[in-house]
Amino acid sequence: MTALNGVWRNWARTESVKPVRIERPASIAAVQRAVRGAARTRLRVKAVGAGHSFTGIAVATGVMLDLDDLSGIVSVDRDRGRVTLLGGTRLFDLPRLLRPYELALTNMGDIDRQSISGAISTGTHGTGAQFGGISTQVVGLTLVTADGELLTIDQTQNSELLPAAALGLGALGIIVEVTLQCVPAFVLQAVERPLPLDEVLAALDAHVTGADHFEFYWFPGTRTAATKTNRRAAASVATRPLGARRAFIDDTLMANGVYRVTCAAGAVVPAIVPRVNALAERLWSNREFSDASHKVFATRRTVRFREMEYAVPAASVPLVLGEIDELIRSRGWRISFPIEVRFAQADDLWLSTASGRPTGYIAVHRYFRENHSEYFEAVEEIMNAHHGRPHWGKLHTQHAASLAALYPRHGDFVALRDRLDPDRMFSNAYLDRVLGA
């Protein structure tokens, strides 16, 4: 199916484009035909999933491939716990698809709107010092290459390419199938507590290593960390999910409804932001519950925002947060969105933000009706001083030269891209910036 004269916008409203055409292939063969057709007319081609990236990584000026109709399970290897999915499958559909096989993703981020291809291409991650991002769960994938042919990359075919293709920025081809290493379904036992920020930072390593999954939020101007500690348990363990009333009040009414109103008010009258943050500090949830893993990992976000996230060496997190705190106070900024801190295990993927080092993630946000530029640019200077690597799907100003200094395999990835896509058929302005034109 082809749609003419359509304008595409991402979720954050930071990017929009009117492609020459939008196609919605419902089969792998249709993707191949679309790529070959784009090549004949000398148009660049890009696939798009949920549009949840804040950067222009999915922007297509030529042919945009909407892969929503390329969704579902292709096959399941029950013995090894591996599931092959079509590239457009959304993360929020995975629990339903995996339930008959009693399988789950070993780790997830706190947003599940993305497609599986988009999530792995941008380095989507959750938290947990013993766990990597979703790309580390990839054991195979199939690409449609620039000549419209299929390239299978797994542990038996082209295995040397897997560390590059599992997090490939959409630069190597169109991902039409992904094979994930899953784990037996499990329960997460969640404890959410507000704790003094200084105490959390002083004992940060104990918090991070003492739980399977640990993260915290901090509202600038306050001295409280809203901590989330999750421990894994077998699927057979009895769950104690949040009651419908408590879940509605905490997660729908307060976290989305009331918060949207206060953010909008703060954008108009910045002077009220410190009082709003102080109130959030007092009202932050203090609760314990347990449920199926995906119900604890993911939360529903309806307040629109802009985000920049950097990965720094895990040991540097307290120092970096201290410098951000000093920056905000010295500039007199009123920041209504919390700073989010998460952690990940080191991995060996070429362009992973956690490649080669245990990693702490620090994310800053601004309400989408506020100007984020000055805040993000100043925080980015701090991240640069600590060898920070930007999340590929979130706002940043890095370019190929600066990124090459941060990633030892950046040059190898560019060389592979040159081999698989010599005419830059899958490139766009963002990829030209981060990989080189």
Solvent accessible surface area in square Angstrom, and as a share of the most:
residue,aa,sasa,rsa
1,M,167,0.74
2,T,69,0.40
3,A,27,0.21
4,L,127,0.63
5,N,118,0.60
6,G,22,0.21
7,V,75,0.43
8,W,36,0.13
9,R,138,0.50
10,N,1,0.01
11,W,50,0.18
12,A,1,0.01
13,R,114,0.42
14,T,39,0.23
15,E,55,0.25
16,S,67,0.43
17,V,20,0.12
18,K,119,0.50
19,P,5,0.03
20,V,83,0.48
21,R,47,0.17
22,I,14,0.07
23,E,31,0.14
24,R,72,0.26
25,P,7,0.05
26,A,71,0.55
27,S,47,0.31
28,I,37,0.19
29,A,49,0.38
30,A,18,0.14
31,V,0,0.00
32,Q,27,0.12
33,R,151,0.55
34,A,6,0.04
35,V,0,0.00
36,R,86,0.31
37,G,11,0.11
38,A,0,0.00
39,A,46,0.36
40,R,185,0.67
41,T,79,0.46
42,R,222,0.81
43,L,40,0.20
44,R,84,0.31
45,V,0,0.00
46,K,7,0.03
47,A,30,0.23
48,V,8,0.04
49,G,22,0.21
50,A,30,0.24
51,G,9,0.08
52,H,28,0.13
53,S,22,0.14
54,F,5,0.02
55,T,7,0.04
56,G,9,0.09
57,I,10,0.05
58,A,18,0.14
59,V,21,0.12
60,A,2,0.01
61,T,88,0.51
62,G,3,0.03
63,V,0,0.00
64,M,2,0.01
65,L,0,0.00
66,D,25,0.13
67,L,6,0.03
68,D,65,0.34
69,D,84,0.44
70,L,2,0.01
71,S,49,0.31
72,G,15,0.15
73,I,51,0.26
74,V,72,0.41
75,S,60,0.39
76,V,38,0.22
77,D,48,0.25
78,R,164,0.60
79,D,141,0.73
80,R,141,0.52
81,G,9,0.09
82,R,39,0.14
83,V,0,0.00
84,T,19,0.11
85,L,1,0.00
86,L,36,0.18
87,G,0,0.00
88,G,2,0.02
89,T,0,0.00
90,R,49,0.18
91,L,1,0.00
92,F,75,0.31
93,D,32,0.17
94,L,3,0.01
95,P,26,0.16
96,R,133,0.48
97,L,27,0.14
98,L,4,0.02
99,R,147,0.54
100,P,92,0.58
101,Y,62,0.23
102,E,131,0.59
103,L,22,0.11
104,A,13,0.10
105,L,5,0.03
106,T,24,0.14
107,N,3,0.02
108,M,12,0.05
109,G,6,0.05
110,D,18,0.09
111,I,25,0.13
112,D,23,0.12
113,R,111,0.40
114,Q,28,0.12
115,S,4,0.03
116,I,0,0.00
117,S,13,0.09
118,G,28,0.27
119,A,0,0.00
120,I,0,0.00
121,S,11,0.07
122,T,12,0.07
123,G,12,0.12
124,T,13,0.08
125,H,7,0.03
126,G,4,0.04
127,T,8,0.05
128,G,1,0.01
129,A,34,0.27
130,Q,102,0.46
131,F,31,0.13
132,G,10,0.09
133,G,14,0.13
134,I,1,0.00
135,S,4,0.02
136,T,54,0.31
137,Q,8,0.04
138,V,9,0.05
139,V,19,0.11
140,G,3,0.03
141,L,5,0.03
142,T,14,0.08
143,L,4,0.02
144,V,0,0.00
145,T,13,0.08
146,A,20,0.16
147,D,93,0.48
148,G,0,0.00
149,E,88,0.40
150,L,87,0.43
151,L,34,0.17
152,T,44,0.26
153,I,0,0.00
154,D,32,0.17
155,Q,99,0.44
156,T,122,0.71
157,Q,91,0.40
158,N,59,0.30
159,S,55,0.35
160,E,113,0.51
161,L,12,0.06
162,L,25,0.12
163,P,37,0.23
164,A,0,0.00
165,A,2,0.02
166,A,1,0.00
167,L,4,0.02
168,G,5,0.05
169,L,2,0.01
170,G,23,0.23
171,A,1,0.01
172,L,5,0.02
173,G,3,0.03
174,I,6,0.03
175,I,12,0.06
176,V,0,0.00
177,E,37,0.17
178,V,0,0.00
179,T,27,0.16
180,L,1,0.01
181,Q,57,0.25
182,C,5,0.03
183,V,39,0.22
184,P,103,0.65
185,A,35,0.27
186,F,18,0.07
187,V,6,0.03
188,L,0,0.00
189,Q,76,0.34
190,A,2,0.02
191,V,43,0.25
192,E,11,0.05
193,R,73,0.27
194,P,42,0.27
195,L,59,0.29
196,P,65,0.41
197,L,4,0.02
198,D,84,0.43
199,E,111,0.50
200,V,1,0.00
201,L,33,0.16
202,A,93,0.72
203,A,44,0.34
204,L,13,0.06
205,D,106,0.55
206,A,68,0.53
207,H,53,0.24
208,V,14,0.08
209,T,83,0.49
210,G,46,0.44
211,A,7,0.05
212,D,31,0.16
213,H,1,0.00
214,F,3,0.01
215,E,17,0.08
216,F,0,0.00
217,Y,17,0.06
218,W,2,0.01
219,F,16,0.07
220,P,6,0.04
221,G,73,0.70
222,T,8,0.05
223,R,110,0.40
224,T,27,0.16
225,A,0,0.00
226,A,5,0.04
227,T,4,0.02
228,K,33,0.14
229,T,21,0.12
230,N,12,0.06
231,R,107,0.39
232,R,61,0.22
233,A,20,0.15
234,A,60,0.47
235,A,60,0.47
236,S,106,0.68
237,V,58,0.34
238,A,89,0.69
239,T,58,0.34
240,R,146,0.53
241,P,74,0.47
242,L,41,0.20
243,G,45,0.43
244,A,92,0.71
245,R,187,0.68
246,R,97,0.36
247,A,30,0.23
248,F,112,0.47
249,I,54,0.27
250,D,26,0.13
251,D,53,0.27
252,T,58,0.34
253,L,79,0.39
254,M,71,0.32
255,A,54,0.42
256,N,9,0.04
257,G,25,0.24
258,V,58,0.34
259,Y,37,0.14
260,R,96,0.35
261,V,102,0.59
262,T,31,0.18
263,C,0,0.00
264,A,38,0.30
265,A,37,0.29
266,G,2,0.02
267,A,33,0.26
268,V,121,0.70
269,V,73,0.42
270,P,69,0.44
271,A,54,0.42
272,I,41,0.21
273,V,3,0.02
274,P,65,0.41
275,R,166,0.60
276,V,28,0.16
277,N,3,0.01
278,A,33,0.26
279,L,80,0.40
280,A,25,0.19
281,E,48,0.22
282,R,170,0.62
283,L,103,0.51
284,W,60,0.21
285,S,23,0.15
286,N,87,0.44
287,R,24,0.09
288,E,84,0.38
289,F,17,0.07
290,S,4,0.03
291,D,25,0.13
292,A,33,0.26
293,S,6,0.04
294,H,46,0.21
295,K,122,0.52
296,V,17,0.10
297,F,17,0.07
298,A,16,0.12
299,T,52,0.31
300,R,175,0.64
301,R,74,0.27
302,T,43,0.25
303,V,7,0.04
304,R,64,0.23
305,F,2,0.01
306,R,34,0.12
307,E,8,0.04
308,M,3,0.02
309,E,2,0.01
310,Y,0,0.00
311,A,1,0.00
312,V,0,0.00
313,P,39,0.24
314,A,30,0.23
315,A,99,0.77
316,S,24,0.15
317,V,0,0.00
318,P,46,0.29
319,L,108,0.54
320,V,0,0.00
321,L,4,0.02
322,G,38,0.37
323,E,60,0.27
324,I,0,0.00
325,D,16,0.08
326,E,88,0.39
327,L,21,0.10
328,I,9,0.04
329,R,151,0.55
330,S,77,0.50
331,R,120,0.44
332,G,49,0.47
333,W,48,0.17
334,R,100,0.36
335,I,3,0.01
336,S,5,0.03
337,F,15,0.06
338,P,13,0.08
339,I,0,0.00
340,E,5,0.02
341,V,0,0.00
342,R,12,0.04
343,F,5,0.02
344,A,5,0.04
345,Q,84,0.37
346,A,39,0.30
347,D,24,0.12
348,D,111,0.57
349,L,14,0.07
350,W,28,0.10
351,L,0,0.00
352,S,7,0.04
353,T,10,0.06
354,A,3,0.02
355,S,16,0.11
356,G,68,0.65
357,R,39,0.14
358,P,88,0.55
359,T,0,0.00
360,G,0,0.00
361,Y,6,0.02
362,I,1,0.00
363,A,0,0.00
364,V,1,0.01
365,H,8,0.04
366,R,32,0.12
367,Y,9,0.03
368,F,43,0.18
369,R,172,0.63
370,E,22,0.10
371,N,116,0.60
372,H,38,0.17
373,S,45,0.29
374,E,104,0.47
375,Y,2,0.01
376,F,8,0.03
377,E,96,0.43
378,A,10,0.08
379,V,0,0.00
380,E,9,0.04
381,E,123,0.55
382,I,23,0.12
383,M,1,0.01
384,N,79,0.41
385,A,75,0.58
386,H,27,0.12
387,H,120,0.54
388,G,1,0.01
389,R,14,0.05
390,P,1,0.00
391,H,12,0.06
392,W,0,0.00
393,G,2,0.02
394,K,25,0.11
395,L,32,0.16
396,H,15,0.07
397,T,87,0.50
398,Q,12,0.05
399,H,90,0.40
400,A,23,0.18
401,A,71,0.55
402,S,33,0.21
403,L,0,0.00
404,A,50,0.38
405,A,92,0.71
406,L,30,0.15
407,Y,2,0.01
408,P,116,0.73
409,R,100,0.36
410,H,8,0.03
411,G,49,0.47
412,D,62,0.32
413,F,0,0.00
414,V,30,0.17
415,A,59,0.45
416,L,11,0.05
417,R,2,0.01
418,D,55,0.29
419,R,153,0.56
420,L,26,0.13
421,D,1,0.00
422,P,88,0.55
423,D,126,0.65
424,R,47,0.17
425,M,17,0.08
426,F,1,0.00
427,S,3,0.02
428,N,10,0.05
429,A,84,0.65
430,Y,12,0.04
431,L,0,0.00
432,D,35,0.18
433,R,87,0.32
434,V,0,0.00
435,L,6,0.03
436,G,22,0.21
437,A,107,0.83
